[in-house]
Amino acid sequence: MRVVVAGAAGLIGSRTVARLRDHGVEVVPLCRRDGADAAAEEVATAGDLRQALCGADVVVDLIDTASPAEQVSLHHFRSATAGLLAAAEAAGVEHHVVLSFVGAERLLSGYFRAKLALEEQVRRSPIPHSIVRAAPCFESVEAMVLADAPGKDGVRVAPALMRPVSADDVATAVAHVAVGGPLYGTVCVAGPEEYRLDELGAKLLAARGDTRDVITDPHAWFFGAALQQRTLLPGAHARVGHTTFDEWLARR
């Protein structure tokens, strides 16, 4: 089996490449030489895409964007996905796997609306597909909490419930889906423990020796989105990762 991984240099991408190799498949990482995902560049080099996908059985789309702006995210995902789908169809790829976000249909902000549009693009394609929706990673929650200005006395975080998951467990789930048959649908992956986001934020700050307080604020945004109590929770049939927060913290 030959698997092409787009966005292979990212947090999830690099781990997915490793997990796929554990499965014994041939992996073709697709990313910029400087290590940053760049959908625009990948789409611009359609010839390179066709060459990379020649003989591929599966495409795993892990391309992401750092911009929360809806129009930027929409353009980024649509361009990247359109290029991948066109090249994959031409190459006779049999399975397209894409990574999305738990609760994307409830997170009414630009980035998450762009993720929904990405999912729909994949569903409309004639290529058999699988969509993996991941709960927030420990790493992304940490980045969100630490992004607040360090000079502030407190960090405002919503008290939304969540089941955070390690990037390694997300990558394991993506790789497992990629080497299996197409789901023609969506599967969620989440962590083994439930936390409130503000509670987890306080634990992350304490672990780094950051003395700022976490201020519980129901109106605090999560990557540009307003949260209700259960917005970030997966459905009842989510695949559950193995790594607890304490285990993840101990490995760092």
Secondary structure in CASP SS format (residue, H / E / C, confidence):
PFRMAT SS
TARGET T0000
AUTHOR 0000-0000-0000
METHOD secondary structure of the structure
MODEL  1
M C 1.00
R E 1.00
V E 1.00
V E 1.00
V E 1.00
A E 1.00
G C 1.00
A C 1.00
A C 1.00
G C 1.00
L H 1.00
I H 1.00
G H 1.00
S H 1.00
R H 1.00
T H 1.00
V H 1.00
A H 1.00
R H 1.00
L H 1.00
R H 1.00
D H 1.00
H C 1.00
G C 1.00
V C 1.00
E E 1.00
V E 1.00
V E 1.00
P E 1.00
L E 1.00
C C 1.00
R C 1.00
R C 1.00
D C 1.00
G C 1.00
A C 1.00
D C 1.00
A C 1.00
A H 1.00
A H 1.00
E H 1.00
E H 1.00
V H 1.00
A H 1.00
T C 1.00
A H 1.00
G H 1.00
D H 1.00
L H 1.00
R H 1.00
Q H 1.00
A H 1.00
L H 1.00
C C 1.00
G C 1.00
A C 1.00
D C 1.00
V E 1.00
V E 1.00
V E 1.00
D E 1.00
L C 1.00
I C 1.00
D C 1.00
T C 1.00
A C 1.00
S C 1.00
P C 1.00
A C 1.00
E H 1.00
Q H 1.00
V H 1.00
S H 1.00
L H 1.00
H H 1.00
H H 1.00
F H 1.00
R H 1.00
S H 1.00
A H 1.00
T H 1.00
A H 1.00
G H 1.00
L H 1.00
L H 1.00
A H 1.00
A H 1.00
A H 1.00
E H 1.00
A H 1.00
A H 1.00
G C 1.00
V C 1.00
E C 1.00
H E 1.00
H E 1.00
V E 1.00
V E 1.00
L E 1.00
S E 1.00
F E 1.00
V C 1.00
G C 1.00
A C 1.00
E C 1.00
R C 1.00
L C 1.00
L C 1.00
S C 1.00
G H 1.00
Y H 1.00
F H 1.00
R H 1.00
A H 1.00
K H 1.00
L H 1.00
A H 1.00
L H 1.00
E H 1.00
E H 1.00
Q H 1.00
V H 1.00
R H 1.00
R H 1.00
S C 1.00
P C 1.00
I C 1.00
P C 1.00
H E 1.00
S E 1.00
I E 1.00
V E 1.00
R E 1.00
A E 1.00
A C 1.00
P C 1.00
C E 1.00
F H 1.00
E H 1.00
S H 1.00
V H 1.00
E H 1.00
A H 1.00
M H 1.00
V H 1.00
L H 1.00
A C 1.00
D C 1.00
A C 1.00
P C 1.00
G C 1.00
K C 1.00
D C 1.00
G E 1.00
V E 1.00
R E 1.00
V E 1.00
A C 1.00
P C 1.00
A C 1.00
L E 1.00
M E 1.00
R C 1.00
P C 1.00
V E 1.00
S C 1.00
A H 1.00
D H 1.00
D H 1.00
V H 1.00
A H 1.00
T H 1.00
A H 1.00
V H 1.00
A H 1.00
H H 1.00
V H 1.00
A H 1.00
V H 1.00
G C 1.00
G C 1.00
P C 1.00
L C 1.00
Y C 1.00
G E 1.00
T E 1.00
V E 1.00
C E 1.00
V E 1.00
A E 1.00
G C 1.00
P C 1.00
E C 1.00
E C 1.00
Y E 1.00
R E 1.00
L H 1.00
D H 1.00
E H 1.00
L H 1.00
G H 1.00
A H 1.00
K H 1.00
L H 1.00
L H 1.00
A H 1.00
A H 1.00
R C 1.00
G C 1.00
D C 1.00
T C 1.00
R C 1.00
D E 1.00
V E 1.00
I E 1.00
T E 1.00
D C 1.00
P C 1.00
H C 1.00
A C 1.00
W C 1.00
F E 1.00
F C 1.00
G C 1.00
A E 1.00
A C 1.00
L C 1.00
Q C 1.00
Q C 1.00
R C 1.00
T C 1.00
L E 1.00
L C 1.00
P C 1.00
G C 1.00
A C 1.00
H C 1.00
A C 1.00
R E 1.00
V E 1.00
G C 1.00
H C 1.00
T C 1.00
T C 1.00
F H 1.00
D H 1.00
E H 1.00
W H 1.00
L H 1.00
A H 1.00
R C 1.00
R C 1.00
END
